[in-house]
Amino acid sequence: MALQTLDNFSIDYLQILDENGNVDRALEPDLSREDLLRLHYYMTLSRMADARMLNLQRQGRLGTLPAATGQEASFCAPVLAIRDTDWFVGSYRELGGRLMRGEPLINVLHFYNGFEEGSFNPESPRTLPVSIILASQLPQAVGLAYGSRLQGEKDTVALAVFGDGATSEGDFHEALNFAGVLNAPVIFLCQNNQYAISTPRELQTRSATIAQKAIAYGIPGIQVDGNDPLAVFKAVGDAVKRAREDKGPSLIEAVTYRMLMHTTADDPTRYREEAQVESWKARDPLVRFEKYLIQKQIWDEKKQKDLEDKLKETIDQAVKEFESKREFKPDAPFDHVFGNSFYLIEQQRAQFLENLKKEAENG
């Protein structure tokens, strides 16, 4: 019997707004002035809040946190494409996206100072808390999407956001497989920022793209310029439309770059060259989007300055409120180590409180 070709596959790449602010009019999404300015507002807020939190961490006023600078388009634009009634299932590098979903900035400050109260978000009950363990949230997203259909929600979808490092985890593959088999209305959005901490993408997989991993699970995959907010919005919007029409899940690879460190415990100069970082600065999503808004005559330098002044006040107020709180129990981390009280934990709690007391007495 002759050798037969069973099928052929290809992966498309989408860019609408290039580095210089030039737009492909044939592909340009029809976004209102209000939506464009909302997207710009939260991308800018994310960038400024990220910078402020990094300063707080370096001053010892905030705990370890992940940097989001440079990836704003890849997590803000997708939120514009979904509804408040949809599920947002993220990882830990979607600052602006979470703020767009109604999460207060003070929650973020609490969370990265070790207080689980920062995960409590009644304003957006379908925004799941930060997920630290890579890819662990992806099967949950499938379950939420599929479960919503079972409960009669005919057009609810789930947006699952994760990094390229998550694609090396078993949960990623299990989630895509289940989503494909169940035809679950879930959109998998991979923020490919080139590094899983210090491991470059080429050492994670031999695949030419992450998007092509969708092929193995019988679902559509596309790669987009992750620093182009218009392309990200369109790709997610198309995938959301498919999901709402019961046409199943999609995988989107948003190619972006982590401009700063993985977390504040990381030193990126040990594993990547500064020349690479500089080359990506020319693709900054905020710079190109501002050029686009100026060309559309809905933005200018004065409006930008006024916005930054306003956002600085907003961030200052959140920090002030965060640092004024004193009601958190210092020994709260010992409360829920196990479901029941355990004598070793109680011994450690007592020792911890005794040490705090001695520190206070010694000034």
N, C-alpha and C positions, 0 to 999 in steps of 0.2 A: 504493500500500500504506500502511495506517495506521501511524502511529508506535506502536511497541510498547515496553512496559517489560520488559526482559529479567530484571531481578532487583532486589530491594530489600535494603538492608543496614542494620544498626544496631550500635552498640557499647554494651556494658553497662559500668556502673561499680559497683565493689564496695567497700563499707566495712562492717566488722563491729564494730569497737571505735572509738567516737568520741573526740573530744579530752578529754572528761570521764571517760573510763573506762567509759562505758555500753556494754553489749554486746548485740548482736542474738542472742538465744538460738536462734532458728531457724537461723542461719547459723554459730554458734559451732563451730569444729572441735573434735573430741574428742581433745584433747591431754592426755597424762598429766602429773601433777605434775612428774615428772622432766624431761620435755621442756620444760615451761613454765619451770622454773628454769634449765635449761641455756640456753635462749634468752635469758633475762634476764641470766644470767652473762656470756655473750659480748657482748651488747649493751652491758653496763656496762663490761666489759674494753675493748671497742673505744673507747668514749667516753673512758675514762681514759687509755688508751695514746695516743690521738690528742692529747689535751691535753699529755701528757708529751713526746711527740715534737716538738710545736710549740715547746715551751719549749727543748728541746735544740737545735732548729734556730736559734732566735733567739739562743742562746748560742754558736753556731758549732761545736756538737758533732755536728751532723747536717746532711746536705745537703738540697736542695730536696725537698719532699714534698707530696702532696695531702692536704687535710683531709677527713675522713669524718664529722665531727660533724653530727648531725641526720638522717643517712641510715641509721642502724643497722638499722631494721626491714627496709629494702629489700634488705639483703645478708645479714643473719643468718637471718631467717625462711626464705628459700629453701633454705638449706643443711639446715634441719631436714626439708625435704620430699624430699631425695634421699639416696642411699646412698653409702657410701664407694667402691663399685665404679662409680659413675657419674662422668662427666667434669664437672669444674668449670673453665670457661673464662672467666676474668674480664678486667677491664681494670686499673685502678689505684686504684679507690675502693671496695674491699670488705674493709677491714681485718678486721672482726669475722668475716666469712664465711670468710676464709682461716684465721683462728685456729681457727674451729670445724672446719675440714677438717684440722686437725693441724699447720698451719704454725707453727713456733716463733716467738715474738715477736722473738727475737734475729735471725732471718732477715730480718725486716722492717727492723730497725735496720741490718743489714749492707747490704741492698739500697739503702736511701735514703742511705747514705753512699758509694755508688758501687761497692760490691763485688758482683760477679755471684755470688759464693758464696751470697748471700742468696736466689738462685733455686733452690738445690739443696734439694729437699724429699723425701727418700726415704720419710718417714713417710706421705706422701700422693701417690703417683706419678701419680694421675689428677687432680691439681690443677695446672693449667698455670701457669707463671710469670706475673708481671705483664706485661701488654701495654700499652705506652705509645702506640703508633700507633693512632689511632681506628679502630675497626671491623675492624682487621686480623685479630683473633682470631675473627671470626664465620664466615668460610668454613672456618676450621680446625675450629670446633665442629661444623659440618655434616659435615665429613669424618670426624671422630672418631665421631659418632653413626652415620653411614651405614656406616663401616668396621667398627664394632663388630657391626652386624647381619650384614655379610658374613662376619665371622669366627665367626659362630655364637652370639654373645651375644644371646640373645633378648629380654632385658629391660633392657639397659643404655641409659641416656639421657645426653644432654649438656645441661648448663645453661650458657648463654652470657649473661654479664652485661655491660652497656655503658651509657653515658650518652646523653642526648638528642642531644648533638653528633655522636655516631657515626651517627645516622640521616640525617645530611647527606652521608655518605660513600658512594661506590659499592659498597664491600664489604658494607655493610648490605643493600642491595637485591639484590645478587648472591647473598648468603647466604640470604635469605628465598626467593628464586626457586628456587635449587637445592634447598633444604630441602623446599619445596612439591612440586616435580617429583619428587624422590626419595623423598618421604614419610619423610624422615629423622626419627628420634626425638630432636628437639632442642627445647629451650625457650629462646626469646629473651626475656630480661628486661631491659627498658629502665628504668634509673633516671633518670626525668625530674626533674632537680633545678633546672629552670627556666633554666639558663644553660649555654651552651657557652663556657666562660671568661667573656667579657664580653658575648657575644651572647645576648639573651633568646630564648626559644623562639619567640615570635611573629615574629621576624626570620629564623628558620630555615625555617619552613614555614607554608603557609596552611591546613594541615589542622587541623580542630578538635581532633583528638587524634592522638597518635602511634600508638595502638592500631589506628586504622582503616587504617594502612598495610598491615596484614595482609591486608585484603580484596583488594588488587591481586594478591596471590600465592596466593590460594585457601586461606588458613589462618585459623583462629580468632584473634580479637584481643579483649582485654579491658583496661579501665583500672581500676586499683585505687588505693585510698588507700595510698600508699607509706610512710606513717608509722604505719600500722596493721599490726602484725606478724601478727595473726590473718588479716586479709584477704590479705596477701601470701602467707602460708603456704597458705591455701586455694586461691588462684589458681594458685600454682606446683604444689601437690599435684594439682589437677585436671588441669593440663597434663601433669604427669609420668605420671599414670594413662593419659591418652590416648596418650602416646608409648609407654608400655610395651605397650599393647594394639595397637600398629601402626596407630594412627589419625593419626599424623603430627605435625608441629610446631605450635607455638603462639607467639603474641606477646603479652607482658604489659607494659603500661605502668604502672610504679609511680610515682605522682605524689608527689614528695618535695621537699626543699629543702636546698640546701647552706648551712648556717648560717654557715660561715666562708669563707675565701678558696678560690679554685680550687686554687692551690698557694701555697707560701710566697713565690713570686716575684710574686704577684698582689696588687693593692689593690682589693677589691670596692667600696670607698666611691666609686670613680670612676664606677661604672656602675649602682649600685642604691641605693635610699633605705633609711635605717635603719628607717623605719616599716614597710617590707615585711618586713624581717628580724624585727622585733618581732612582727608578725602571725603569722609562722610559728613563733615560740617557743611560742605557745599550742598548737601541734599537735605538740610534741616527742614522738617515739615512746617514749622512755624513761619520761617522766613518765606518759603515759597507760597504758603497760604495767604500771608499778608500781601504779597505782591499781587496775587490773584484778586483779593478784595479791593486793593487800590485800583487795579485795572477795571474793575466793575464799578468804580466810583462810589463805593459804599464805605471806604475806609481811607484814613490819612494819618500822618505822623502825629498830629495833635490828638486825634481820637485814641491812638495807641498810647500816648503819654498819659492821657486822662484815665484810660482803662488801667494802666499799670499802677497809677497812684491809688485808684479805687481798690484794686486787688491787694495792694500792699496793706491798706487799712483793714481789709477783710481778714487777711492772714494774721496781721498784728493782733486783731481782736480775738481770733481763735486761739492764738498762742497765750495771750493774757488770760483768757478764760480757762484754758487747759492748766496753766501753771498756778492758778488761784485755787484749784480744787485740792482739798486735803482729807476728804472723807474716805478715801480708799484704805482698806486694811493692809498694813505692811506685810502681814503673814498670809494674805489671800492665796498665794501660790501653793500653800500647803493644804488648802481646803479640799481640793478635788483630785488629788493624785490617785486615790482609789475611791471606790463607791462608799466604802465604810472607813471608819477610823482605824488607823494602824499604828501600833506603838512606836515603831521606828520613826515614822513620819512625825509623830507627836513629839518625840525626843528632839528631832531636828528643828521643829517649830520652836520649842522652848529654848533651844540653844540660839537660834536666830534672834528671838525676841530679847534674850538676855544680852546678846552682843549689841543690839540696837540701844538698849538701855545704857550699857557701859559707854558707848560712843557719845550718847547725849550727855552723860554725866561728865565726860572728859572734854566736852566742848567741841 
